[in-house]
């Protein structure tokens, strides 16, 4: 085997061809080494090399091919969930122009404003000396209207807004309210919700062919309590009591009824 020629004495063209050939051999040897490593790992019961997919950044930078339409469906018309208010916008047209109807453009907006109503209730004195005062409109309870109470309950329970932030929101809108008054709106006069949840339990128990029951420990008013869940695929009811005894559970199943006893 003859000795390889001295690279310094080789012509440039032959030297470049030699380097290209050597690079090809090195790449083939690297592939062979990787294949042998995978085979050795397989024989030893080891995990092989992870298959890493190429990044999609190259595809994102490539120009889109013309002629192919996207299969993505366009967004349909927005269906408003409230009554649509129609306003006509007029324009001054040159003399001799022909009216061609209207072009509709729909916009959604949110208005948060404080509203103060002063009710002047009539007062009459009957011949018998009895005073008659005109009753307040239905839904008025206290000095805060039903919409404000609904907003406070929704923000606190559904929106997870703290009392401090609720007070800041309402005062920023223009409502004169304190933290104590917000707490009263959240706590006092909620008997209607208790009646509703009792009706849900009664309707669920009357129509259900099966129910599941579970209870877990819970803190209520700074004391240890028990939260009981009753429901199935159609309804769910939760109640917090101070005991998880059998008698307590049977009372919950009565759903407020006291005219019969379960033993």
SVG drawing of the C-alpha trace seen along z (x, -y; Angstrom):
<svg xmlns="http://www.w3.org/2000/svg" viewBox="-114 -69 118 78">
<polyline fill="none" stroke="black" stroke-width="0.4" points="0.0,0.0 1.6,-3.3 1.9,-6.2 -0.8,-9.0 0.4,-12.0 1.4,-15.1 -1.6,-17.5 0.7,-20.5 2.0,-19.1 -1.5,-18.3 -3.3,-20.6 -6.2,-22.6 -8.8,-20.8 -7.6,-17.3 -7.4,-18.5 -11.0,-19.8 -12.2,-16.5 -10.3,-14.5 -11.9,-16.6 -15.4,-16.1 -14.9,-12.3 -13.6,-12.2 -16.6,-14.2 -18.9,-11.7 -17.1,-8.8 -17.3,-10.5 -21.1,-11.0 -21.5,-7.3 -19.4,-6.2 -21.5,-8.4 -24.7,-6.8 -23.1,-3.4 -22.1,-4.2 -25.6,-5.4 -27.1,-2.2 -24.7,0.0 -25.5,-1.9 -29.2,-1.4 -28.6,2.3 -26.5,2.7 -29.2,0.8 -31.9,3.1 -29.9,6.3 -29.3,4.9 -33.0,4.1 -32.4,0.4 -34.4,-2.4 -33.3,-3.7 -32.8,-7.2 -35.9,-9.4 -37.5,-10.3 -37.5,-14.1 -39.8,-15.5 -38.6,-18.5 -39.8,-21.9 -42.7,-23.5 -41.0,-26.9 -39.6,-26.2 -43.0,-25.5 -44.4,-28.6 -41.8,-30.8 -42.5,-29.2 -44.8,-31.0 -48.2,-29.5 -48.9,-27.8 -51.4,-29.5 -54.5,-27.7 -55.2,-25.9 -58.1,-27.2 -58.2,-26.9 -60.8,-24.4 -61.3,-26.4 -64.8,-27.6 -65.4,-31.3 -67.0,-32.8 -70.8,-33.0 -73.0,-36.0 -73.1,-37.0 -76.5,-36.4 -77.2,-39.0 -78.4,-37.8 -80.3,-41.0 -82.9,-43.2 -81.3,-45.0 -81.7,-48.8 -82.0,-50.2 -80.7,-53.7 -80.8,-55.4 -77.7,-57.3 -78.4,-59.9 -76.0,-61.4 -76.3,-64.5 -76.2,-63.4 -75.8,-65.6 -78.8,-66.8 -80.2,-64.3 -78.9,-61.2 -81.1,-58.1 -81.9,-56.5 -80.9,-52.8 -82.0,-51.7 -79.7,-51.0 -76.5,-49.2 -76.6,-47.4 -73.7,-47.5 -74.1,-45.9 -72.2,-46.9 -72.2,-45.5 -71.5,-47.6 -71.7,-47.5 -73.0,-50.4 -72.4,-50.5 -74.0,-53.5 -75.3,-54.3 -79.0,-55.0 -80.7,-56.7 -84.5,-56.9 -86.4,-58.9 -89.9,-57.6 -92.4,-60.1 -95.0,-57.9 -98.5,-59.3 -99.7,-59.5 -103.4,-59.6 -105.2,-59.8 -108.6,-58.2 -111.6,-59.6 -110.9,-57.0 -107.5,-58.4 -105.6,-55.6 -102.5,-56.5 -102.2,-54.9 -98.8,-55.1 -98.4,-54.0 -96.4,-50.7 -93.0,-50.5 -92.6,-48.8 -92.2,-45.0 -88.7,-43.9 -87.6,-46.8 -86.1,-45.6 -84.0,-48.0 -82.2,-51.0 -80.5,-49.0 -82.3,-47.8 -82.7,-44.3 -80.2,-44.8 -77.5,-46.0 -78.1,-43.0 -78.0,-40.7 -74.7,-42.2 -73.1,-41.9 -74.1,-38.2 -72.9,-37.4 -69.5,-39.1 -68.9,-37.5 -70.1,-33.9 -69.6,-33.5 -66.8,-35.9 -64.9,-35.2 -64.5,-39.0 -63.5,-39.9 -65.6,-42.2 -62.9,-44.9 -62.8,-44.9 -66.6,-44.9 -66.7,-48.0 -64.0,-49.6 -65.9,-48.7 -69.2,-50.1 -67.8,-53.3 -65.9,-53.9 -69.2,-53.6 -70.8,-56.1 -72.7,-54.0 -72.5,-55.2 -71.9,-52.0 -69.7,-50.7 -68.1,-47.3 -70.6,-46.6 -73.5,-47.2 -72.0,-44.9 -71.7,-42.2 -75.4,-42.7 -76.3,-42.3 -74.4,-39.0 -75.8,-37.6 -79.2,-39.0 -82.4,-38.1 -81.2,-35.0 -84.2,-32.8 -85.3,-32.6 -82.1,-30.7 -82.7,-28.3 -86.2,-27.6 -84.8,-27.1 -82.2,-24.7 -84.7,-22.7 -87.0,-22.5 -84.1,-21.3 -83.5,-18.5 -87.2,-17.5 -87.6,-17.5 -84.4,-15.4 -85.4,-12.8 -88.9,-12.5 -87.7,-11.9 -84.4,-10.1 -84.1,-6.3 -80.8,-6.3 -78.7,-8.8 -75.1,-9.0 -74.2,-10.4 -70.9,-11.7 -69.8,-13.9 -66.6,-15.7 -65.4,-17.9 -65.8,-21.7 -65.4,-24.8 -68.5,-26.9 -68.5,-30.1 -65.2,-29.3 -66.3,-25.8 -65.9,-22.3 -68.9,-21.1 -69.8,-18.5 -70.8,-19.2 -73.1,-16.5 -73.6,-16.0 -76.7,-14.2 -77.3,-13.9 -77.0,-11.9 -76.4,-12.8 -79.4,-15.2 -79.0,-17.2 -76.6,-18.0 -77.4,-19.3 -75.0,-20.4 -75.8,-21.0 -73.6,-22.0 -74.6,-20.7 -72.9,-20.2 -73.0,-16.4 -72.6,-13.4 -74.7,-11.0 -77.3,-8.7 -80.2,-10.8 -78.7,-13.9 -78.5,-12.3 -82.1,-11.0 -83.2,-14.5 -81.5,-15.8 -83.2,-13.2 -86.6,-14.5 -85.8,-17.8 -87.6,-19.9 -90.6,-17.6 -91.7,-17.0 -94.9,-15.1 -93.3,-11.7 -90.4,-9.8 -87.7,-7.7 -86.3,-5.0"/>
</svg>
